[in-house]
């Protein structure tokens, strides 16, 4: 089962290009979370670090 969910960026991560207040699709992968940034680049976060930037 693939888990996709829309989440909101509330702080700017140090990787990728995201906009505060904008929603992004989150996808759980093995050992982390994959996001697609504003440039269409796949960005990978570990679960704890991801929580610093998205809700």
mmCIF file of the N, C-alpha and C atoms, coordinates in Angstrom:
data_MODEL
# 
_entry.id   MODEL 
# 
loop_
_atom_site.group_PDB 
_atom_site.id 
_atom_site.type_symbol 
_atom_site.label_atom_id 
_atom_site.label_alt_id 
_atom_site.label_comp_id 
_atom_site.label_asym_id 
_atom_site.label_entity_id 
_atom_site.label_seq_id 
_atom_site.pdbx_PDB_ins_code 
_atom_site.Cartn_x 
_atom_site.Cartn_y 
_atom_site.Cartn_z 
_atom_site.occupancy 
_atom_site.B_iso_or_equiv 
_atom_site.pdbx_formal_charge 
_atom_site.auth_seq_id 
_atom_site.auth_comp_id 
_atom_site.auth_asym_id 
_atom_site.auth_atom_id 
_atom_site.pdbx_PDB_model_num 
ATOM 1   N N  . UNK A 1 1  ? 0.834  -1.191 0.000  1.00 0.00 ? 1  UNK A N  1 
ATOM 2   C CA . UNK A 1 1  ? 0.000  0.000  0.000  1.00 0.00 ? 1  UNK A CA 1 
ATOM 3   C C  . UNK A 1 1  ? 0.870  1.244  0.000  1.00 0.00 ? 1  UNK A C  1 
ATOM 4   N N  . UNK A 1 2  ? 0.598  2.165  -0.890 1.00 0.00 ? 2  UNK A N  1 
ATOM 5   C CA . UNK A 1 2  ? 1.337  3.421  -0.968 1.00 0.00 ? 2  UNK A CA 1 
ATOM 6   C C  . UNK A 1 2  ? 0.550  4.473  -0.204 1.00 0.00 ? 2  UNK A C  1 
ATOM 7   N N  . UNK A 1 3  ? 1.236  5.203  0.667  1.00 0.00 ? 3  UNK A N  1 
ATOM 8   C CA . UNK A 1 3  ? 0.583  6.219  1.482  1.00 0.00 ? 3  UNK A CA 1 
ATOM 9   C C  . UNK A 1 3  ? 0.925  7.597  0.933  1.00 0.00 ? 3  UNK A C  1 
ATOM 10  N N  . UNK A 1 4  ? -0.030 8.247  0.290  1.00 0.00 ? 4  UNK A N  1 
ATOM 11  C CA . UNK A 1 4  ? 0.128  9.623  -0.185 1.00 0.00 ? 4  UNK A CA 1 
ATOM 12  C C  . UNK A 1 4  ? -0.801 10.514 0.614  1.00 0.00 ? 4  UNK A C  1 
ATOM 13  N N  . UNK A 1 5  ? -0.320 11.690 0.957  1.00 0.00 ? 5  UNK A N  1 
ATOM 14  C CA . UNK A 1 5  ? -1.142 12.624 1.708  1.00 0.00 ? 5  UNK A CA 1 
ATOM 15  C C  . UNK A 1 5  ? -0.659 14.036 1.422  1.00 0.00 ? 5  UNK A C  1 
ATOM 16  N N  . UNK A 1 6  ? -1.602 14.978 1.279  1.00 0.00 ? 6  UNK A N  1 
ATOM 17  C CA . UNK A 1 6  ? -1.230 16.379 1.142  1.00 0.00 ? 6  UNK A CA 1 
ATOM 18  C C  . UNK A 1 6  ? -0.854 16.936 2.503  1.00 0.00 ? 6  UNK A C  1 
ATOM 19  N N  . UNK A 1 7  ? 0.272  17.631 2.560  1.00 0.00 ? 7  UNK A N  1 
ATOM 20  C CA . UNK A 1 7  ? 0.738  18.240 3.804  1.00 0.00 ? 7  UNK A CA 1 
ATOM 21  C C  . UNK A 1 7  ? 1.154  19.675 3.510  1.00 0.00 ? 7  UNK A C  1 
ATOM 22  N N  . UNK A 1 8  ? 1.159  20.504 4.537  1.00 0.00 ? 8  UNK A N  1 
ATOM 23  C CA . UNK A 1 8  ? 1.503  21.918 4.382  1.00 0.00 ? 8  UNK A CA 1 
ATOM 24  C C  . UNK A 1 8  ? 2.913  22.186 4.897  1.00 0.00 ? 8  UNK A C  1 
ATOM 25  N N  . UNK A 1 9  ? 3.656  22.985 4.155  1.00 0.00 ? 9  UNK A N  1 
ATOM 26  C CA . UNK A 1 9  ? 4.988  23.422 4.583  1.00 0.00 ? 9  UNK A CA 1 
ATOM 27  C C  . UNK A 1 9  ? 4.807  24.602 5.547  1.00 0.00 ? 9  UNK A C  1 
ATOM 28  N N  . UNK A 1 10 ? 5.393  24.517 6.740  1.00 0.00 ? 10 UNK A N  1 
ATOM 29  C CA . UNK A 1 10 ? 5.288  25.639 7.680  1.00 0.00 ? 10 UNK A CA 1 
ATOM 30  C C  . UNK A 1 10 ? 6.646  26.227 8.051  1.00 0.00 ? 10 UNK A C  1 
ATOM 31  N N  . UNK A 1 11 ? 7.732  25.615 7.593  1.00 0.00 ? 11 UNK A N  1 
ATOM 32  C CA . UNK A 1 11 ? 9.085  26.146 7.782  1.00 0.00 ? 11 UNK A CA 1 
ATOM 33  C C  . UNK A 1 11 ? 9.918  25.678 6.593  1.00 0.00 ? 11 UNK A C  1 
ATOM 34  N N  . UNK A 1 12 ? 10.901 26.473 6.180  1.00 0.00 ? 12 UNK A N  1 
ATOM 35  C CA . UNK A 1 12 ? 11.680 26.142 4.996  1.00 0.00 ? 12 UNK A CA 1 
ATOM 36  C C  . UNK A 1 12 ? 12.811 25.166 5.317  1.00 0.00 ? 12 UNK A C  1 
ATOM 37  N N  . UNK A 1 13 ? 12.797 23.996 4.679  1.00 0.00 ? 13 UNK A N  1 
ATOM 38  C CA . UNK A 1 13 ? 13.885 23.045 4.871  1.00 0.00 ? 13 UNK A CA 1 
ATOM 39  C C  . UNK A 1 13 ? 15.162 23.548 4.208  1.00 0.00 ? 13 UNK A C  1 
ATOM 40  N N  . UNK A 1 14 ? 16.299 22.980 4.610  1.00 0.00 ? 14 UNK A N  1 
ATOM 41  C CA . UNK A 1 14 ? 17.582 23.381 4.029  1.00 0.00 ? 14 UNK A CA 1 
ATOM 42  C C  . UNK A 1 14 ? 17.874 22.673 2.710  1.00 0.00 ? 14 UNK A C  1 
ATOM 43  N N  . UNK A 1 15 ? 16.977 21.819 2.265  1.00 0.00 ? 15 UNK A N  1 
ATOM 44  C CA . UNK A 1 15 ? 17.138 21.154 0.969  1.00 0.00 ? 15 UNK A CA 1 
ATOM 45  C C  . UNK A 1 15 ? 15.867 21.302 0.158  1.00 0.00 ? 15 UNK A C  1 
ATOM 46  N N  . UNK A 1 16 ? 16.019 21.385 -1.147 1.00 0.00 ? 16 UNK A N  1 
ATOM 47  C CA . UNK A 1 16 ? 14.868 21.555 -2.018 1.00 0.00 ? 16 UNK A CA 1 
ATOM 48  C C  . UNK A 1 16 ? 14.360 22.987 -2.001 1.00 0.00 ? 16 UNK A C  1 
ATOM 49  N N  . UNK A 1 17 ? 13.316 23.229 -2.783 1.00 0.00 ? 17 UNK A N  1 
ATOM 50  C CA . UNK A 1 17 ? 12.702 24.562 -2.838 1.00 0.00 ? 17 UNK A CA 1 
ATOM 51  C C  . UNK A 1 17 ? 11.212 24.396 -2.559 1.00 0.00 ? 17 UNK A C  1 
ATOM 52  N N  . UNK A 1 18 ? 10.821 24.807 -1.350 1.00 0.00 ? 18 UNK A N  1 
ATOM 53  C CA . UNK A 1 18 ? 9.443  24.722 -0.901 1.00 0.00 ? 18 UNK A CA 1 
ATOM 54  C C  . UNK A 1 18 ? 8.980  26.118 -0.513 1.00 0.00 ? 18 UNK A C  1 
ATOM 55  N N  . UNK A 1 19 ? 7.673  26.333 -0.491 1.00 0.00 ? 19 UNK A N  1 
ATOM 56  C CA . UNK A 1 19 ? 7.106  27.619 -0.106 1.00 0.00 ? 19 UNK A CA 1 
ATOM 57  C C  . UNK A 1 19 ? 6.242  27.439 1.133  1.00 0.00 ? 19 UNK A C  1 
ATOM 58  N N  . UNK A 1 20 ? 6.452  28.281 2.128  1.00 0.00 ? 20 UNK A N  1 
ATOM 59  C CA . UNK A 1 20 ? 5.658  28.224 3.355  1.00 0.00 ? 20 UNK A CA 1 
ATOM 60  C C  . UNK A 1 20 ? 4.198  28.482 3.016  1.00 0.00 ? 20 UNK A C  1 
ATOM 61  N N  . UNK A 1 21 ? 3.307  27.664 3.571  1.00 0.00 ? 21 UNK A N  1 
ATOM 62  C CA . UNK A 1 21 ? 1.875  27.797 3.346  1.00 0.00 ? 21 UNK A CA 1 
ATOM 63  C C  . UNK A 1 21 ? 1.356  26.989 2.167  1.00 0.00 ? 21 UNK A C  1 
ATOM 64  N N  . UNK A 1 22 ? 2.243  26.474 1.351  1.00 0.00 ? 22 UNK A N  1 
ATOM 65  C CA . UNK A 1 22 ? 1.837  25.679 0.177  1.00 0.00 ? 22 UNK A CA 1 
ATOM 66  C C  . UNK A 1 22 ? 1.723  24.203 0.554  1.00 0.00 ? 22 UNK A C  1 
ATOM 67  N N  . UNK A 1 23 ? 0.835  23.499 -0.117 1.00 0.00 ? 23 UNK A N  1 
ATOM 68  C CA . UNK A 1 23 ? 0.657  22.070 0.151  1.00 0.00 ? 23 UNK A CA 1 
ATOM 69  C C  . UNK A 1 23 ? 1.460  21.239 -0.841 1.00 0.00 ? 23 UNK A C  1 
ATOM 70  N N  . UNK A 1 24 ? 1.979  20.126 -0.335 1.00 0.00 ? 24 UNK A N  1 
ATOM 71  C CA . UNK A 1 24 ? 2.790  19.200 -1.130 1.00 0.00 ? 24 UNK A CA 1 
ATOM 72  C C  . UNK A 1 24 ? 2.339  17.779 -0.841 1.00 0.00 ? 24 UNK A C  1 
ATOM 73  N N  . UNK A 1 25 ? 2.554  16.896 -1.813 1.00 0.00 ? 25 UNK A N  1 
ATOM 74  C CA . UNK A 1 25 ? 2.211  15.491 -1.654 1.00 0.00 ? 25 UNK A CA 1 
ATOM 75  C C  . UNK A 1 25 ? 3.370  14.777 -0.947 1.00 0.00 ? 25 UNK A C  1 
ATOM 76  N N  . UNK A 1 26 ? 3.017  14.083 0.113  1.00 0.00 ? 26 UNK A N  1 
ATOM 77  C CA . UNK A 1 26 ? 3.990  13.290 0.870  1.00 0.00 ? 26 UNK A CA 1 
ATOM 78  C C  . UNK A 1 26 ? 3.815  11.830 0.474  1.00 0.00 ? 26 UNK A C  1 
ATOM 79  N N  . UNK A 1 27 ? 4.926  11.116 0.348  1.00 0.00 ? 27 UNK A N  1 
ATOM 80  C CA . UNK A 1 27 ? 4.882  9.679  0.084  1.00 0.00 ? 27 UNK A CA 1 
ATOM 81  C C  . UNK A 1 27 ? 5.854  8.977  1.030  1.00 0.00 ? 27 UNK A C  1 
ATOM 82  N N  . UNK A 1 28 ? 5.327  8.037  1.829  1.00 0.00 ? 28 UNK A N  1 
ATOM 83  C CA . UNK A 1 28 ? 6.196  7.236  2.687  1.00 0.00 ? 28 UNK A CA 1 
ATOM 84  C C  . UNK A 1 28 ? 6.990  6.271  1.830  1.00 0.00 ? 28 UNK A C  1 
ATOM 85  N N  . UNK A 1 29 ? 8.283  6.168  2.101  1.00 0.00 ? 29 UNK A N  1 
ATOM 86  C CA . UNK A 1 29 ? 9.151  5.188  1.458  1.00 0.00 ? 29 UNK A CA 1 
ATOM 87  C C  . UNK A 1 29 ? 9.926  4.478  2.558  1.00 0.00 ? 29 UNK A C  1 
ATOM 88  N N  . UNK A 1 30 ? 10.681 3.475  2.205  1.00 0.00 ? 30 UNK A N  1 
ATOM 89  C CA . UNK A 1 30 ? 11.488 2.780  3.206  1.00 0.00 ? 30 UNK A CA 1 
ATOM 90  C C  . UNK A 1 30 ? 12.469 3.773  3.817  1.00 0.00 ? 30 UNK A C  1 
ATOM 91  N N  . UNK A 1 31 ? 12.485 3.868  5.123  1.00 0.00 ? 31 UNK A N  1 
ATOM 92  C CA . UNK A 1 31 ? 13.400 4.732  5.884  1.00 0.00 ? 31 UNK A CA 1 
ATOM 93  C C  . UNK A 1 31 ? 13.183 6.221  5.673  1.00 0.00 ? 31 UNK A C  1 
ATOM 94  N N  . UNK A 1 32 ? 11.994 6.664  5.280  1.00 0.00 ? 32 UNK A N  1 
ATOM 95  C CA . UNK A 1 32 ? 11.809 8.095  5.165  1.00 0.00 ? 32 UNK A CA 1 
ATOM 96  C C  . UNK A 1 32 ? 10.565 8.513  4.427  1.00 0.00 ? 32 UNK A C  1 
ATOM 97  N N  . UNK A 1 33 ? 10.612 9.761  3.960  1.00 0.00 ? 33 UNK A N  1 
ATOM 98  C CA . UNK A 1 33 ? 9.477  10.382 3.274  1.00 0.00 ? 33 UNK A CA 1 
ATOM 99  C C  . UNK A 1 33 ? 10.009 11.088 2.031  1.00 0.00 ? 33 UNK A C  1 
ATOM 100 N N  . UNK A 1 34 ? 9.303  10.895 0.924  1.00 0.00 ? 34 UNK A N  1 
ATOM 101 C CA . UNK A 1 34 ? 9.678  11.541 -0.334 1.00 0.00 ? 34 UNK A CA 1 
ATOM 102 C C  . UNK A 1 34 ? 8.705  12.673 -0.610 1.00 0.00 ? 34 UNK A C  1 
ATOM 103 N N  . UNK A 1 35 ? 9.254  13.817 -0.997 1.00 0.00 ? 35 UNK A N  1 
ATOM 104 C CA . UNK A 1 35 ? 8.463  14.984 -1.367 1.00 0.00 ? 35 UNK A CA 1 
ATOM 105 C C  . UNK A 1 35 ? 8.942  15.457 -2.739 1.00 0.00 ? 35 UNK A C  1 
ATOM 106 N N  . UNK A 1 36 ? 8.068  16.112 -3.483 1.00 0.00 ? 36 UNK A N  1 
ATOM 107 C CA . UNK A 1 36 ? 8.424  16.752 -4.745 1.00 0.00 ? 36 UNK A CA 1 
ATOM 108 C C  . UNK A 1 36 ? 8.387  18.258 -4.498 1.00 0.00 ? 36 UNK A C  1 
ATOM 109 N N  . UNK A 1 37 ? 9.523  18.924 -4.744 1.00 0.00 ? 37 UNK A N  1 
ATOM 110 C CA . UNK A 1 37 ? 9.581  20.363 -4.456 1.00 0.00 ? 37 UNK A CA 1 
ATOM 111 C C  . UNK A 1 37 ? 9.045  21.188 -5.626 1.00 0.00 ? 37 UNK A C  1 
ATOM 112 N N  . UNK A 1 38 ? 9.160  22.506 -5.526 1.00 0.00 ? 38 UNK A N  1 
ATOM 113 C CA . UNK A 1 38 ? 8.640  23.436 -6.537 1.00 0.00 ? 38 UNK A CA 1 
ATOM 114 C C  . UNK A 1 38 ? 9.285  23.241 -7.908 1.00 0.00 ? 38 UNK A C  1 
ATOM 115 N N  . UNK A 1 39 ? 10.500 22.721 -7.944 1.00 0.00 ? 39 UNK A N  1 
ATOM 116 C CA . UNK A 1 39 ? 11.208 22.504 -9.201 1.00 0.00 ? 39 UNK A CA 1 
ATOM 117 C C  . UNK A 1 39 ? 10.958 21.109 -9.773 1.00 0.00 ? 39 UNK A C  1 
ATOM 118 N N  . UNK A 1 40 ? 10.138 20.295 -9.082 1.00 0.00 ? 40 UNK A N  1 
ATOM 119 C CA . UNK A 1 40 ? 9.860  18.945 -9.537 1.00 0.00 ? 40 UNK A CA 1 
ATOM 120 C C  . UNK A 1 40 ? 10.920 17.929 -9.129 1.00 0.00 ? 40 UNK A C  1 
ATOM 121 N N  . UNK A 1 41 ? 11.808 18.323 -8.235 1.00 0.00 ? 41 UNK A N  1 
ATOM 122 C CA . UNK A 1 41 ? 12.878 17.455 -7.760 1.00 0.00 ? 41 UNK A CA 1 
ATOM 123 C C  . UNK A 1 41 ? 12.393 16.607 -6.592 1.00 0.00 ? 41 UNK A C  1 
ATOM 124 N N  . UNK A 1 42 ? 12.737 15.323 -6.596 1.00 0.00 ? 42 UNK A N  1 
ATOM 125 C CA . UNK A 1 42 ? 12.411 14.445 -5.465 1.00 0.00 ? 42 UNK A CA 1 
ATOM 126 C C  . UNK A 1 42 ? 13.365 14.748 -4.317 1.00 0.00 ? 42 UNK A C  1 
ATOM 127 N N  . UNK A 1 43 ? 12.810 15.069 -3.166 1.00 0.00 ? 43 UNK A N  1 
ATOM 128 C CA . UNK A 1 43 ? 13.595 15.366 -1.965 1.00 0.00 ? 43 UNK A CA 1 
ATOM 129 C C  . UNK A 1 43 ? 13.230 14.311 -0.928 1.00 0.00 ? 43 UNK A C  1 
ATOM 130 N N  . UNK A 1 44 ? 14.246 13.760 -0.267 1.00 0.00 ? 44 UNK A N  1 
ATOM 131 C CA . UNK A 1 44 ? 14.035 12.706 0.717  1.00 0.00 ? 44 UNK A CA 1 
ATOM 132 C C  . UNK A 1 44 ? 14.384 13.210 2.113  1.00 0.00 ? 44 UNK A C  1 
ATOM 133 N N  . UNK A 1 45 ? 13.495 12.950 3.070  1.00 0.00 ? 45 UNK A N  1 
ATOM 134 C CA . UNK A 1 45 ? 13.685 13.334 4.465  1.00 0.00 ? 45 UNK A CA 1 
ATOM 135 C C  . UNK A 1 45 ? 13.564 12.095 5.337  1.00 0.00 ? 45 UNK A C  1 
ATOM 136 N N  . UNK A 1 46 ? 14.325 12.069 6.447  1.00 0.00 ? 46 UNK A N  1 
ATOM 137 C CA . UNK A 1 46 ? 14.002 11.052 7.444  1.00 0.00 ? 46 UNK A CA 1 
ATOM 138 C C  . UNK A 1 46 ? 12.765 11.561 8.183  1.00 0.00 ? 46 UNK A C  1 
ATOM 139 N N  . UNK A 1 47 ? 12.050 10.668 8.836  1.00 0.00 ? 47 UNK A N  1 
ATOM 140 C CA . UNK A 1 47 ? 10.752 11.022 9.403  1.00 0.00 ? 47 UNK A CA 1 
ATOM 141 C C  . UNK A 1 47 ? 10.828 12.136 10.439 1.00 0.00 ? 47 UNK A C  1 
ATOM 142 N N  . UNK A 1 48 ? 11.831 12.118 11.293 1.00 0.00 ? 48 UNK A N  1 
ATOM 143 C CA . UNK A 1 48 ? 11.954 13.147 12.336 1.00 0.00 ? 48 UNK A CA 1 
ATOM 144 C C  . UNK A 1 48 ? 12.240 14.515 11.719 1.00 0.00 ? 48 UNK A C  1 
ATOM 145 N N  . UNK A 1 49 ? 13.188 14.586 10.795 1.00 0.00 ? 49 UNK A N  1 
ATOM 146 C CA . UNK A 1 49 ? 13.521 15.873 10.181 1.00 0.00 ? 49 UNK A CA 1 
ATOM 147 C C  . UNK A 1 49 ? 12.334 16.426 9.388  1.00 0.00 ? 49 UNK A C  1 
ATOM 148 N N  . UNK A 1 50 ? 11.592 15.541 8.733  1.00 0.00 ? 50 UNK A N  1 
ATOM 149 C CA . UNK A 1 50 ? 10.425 15.958 7.965  1.00 0.00 ? 50 UNK A CA 1 
ATOM 150 C C  . UNK A 1 50 ? 9.425  16.707 8.850  1.00 0.00 ? 50 UNK A C  1 
ATOM 151 N N  . UNK A 1 51 ? 9.252  16.253 10.068 1.00 0.00 ? 51 UNK A N  1 
ATOM 152 C CA . UNK A 1 51 ? 8.300  16.872 11.003 1.00 0.00 ? 51 UNK A CA 1 
ATOM 153 C C  . UNK A 1 51 ? 8.670  18.315 11.358 1.00 0.00 ? 51 UNK A C  1 
ATOM 154 N N  . UNK A 1 52 ? 9.930  18.692 11.181 1.00 0.00 ? 52 UNK A N  1 
ATOM 155 C CA . UNK A 1 52 ? 10.360 20.065 11.465 1.00 0.00 ? 52 UNK A CA 1 
ATOM 156 C C  . UNK A 1 52 ? 9.769  21.054 10.462 1.00 0.00 ? 52 UNK A C  1 
ATOM 157 N N  . UNK A 1 53 ? 9.367  20.558 9.263  1.00 0.00 ? 53 UNK A N  1 
ATOM 158 C CA . UNK A 1 53 ? 9.012  21.453 8.164  1.00 0.00 ? 53 UNK A CA 1 
ATOM 159 C C  . UNK A 1 53 ? 7.581  21.311 7.645  1.00 0.00 ? 53 UNK A C  1 
ATOM 160 N N  . UNK A 1 54 ? 6.946  20.161 7.877  1.00 0.00 ? 54 UNK A N  1 
ATOM 161 C CA . UNK A 1 54 ? 5.632  19.897 7.282  1.00 0.00 ? 54 UNK A CA 1 
ATOM 162 C C  . UNK A 1 54 ? 4.640  19.408 8.328  1.00 0.00 ? 54 UNK A C  1 
ATOM 163 N N  . UNK A 1 55 ? 3.357  19.700 8.082  1.00 0.00 ? 55 UNK A N  1 
ATOM 164 C CA . UNK A 1 55 ? 2.294  19.204 8.962  1.00 0.00 ? 55 UNK A CA 1 
ATOM 165 C C  . UNK A 1 55 ? 1.090  18.801 8.130  1.00 0.00 ? 55 UNK A C  1 
# 
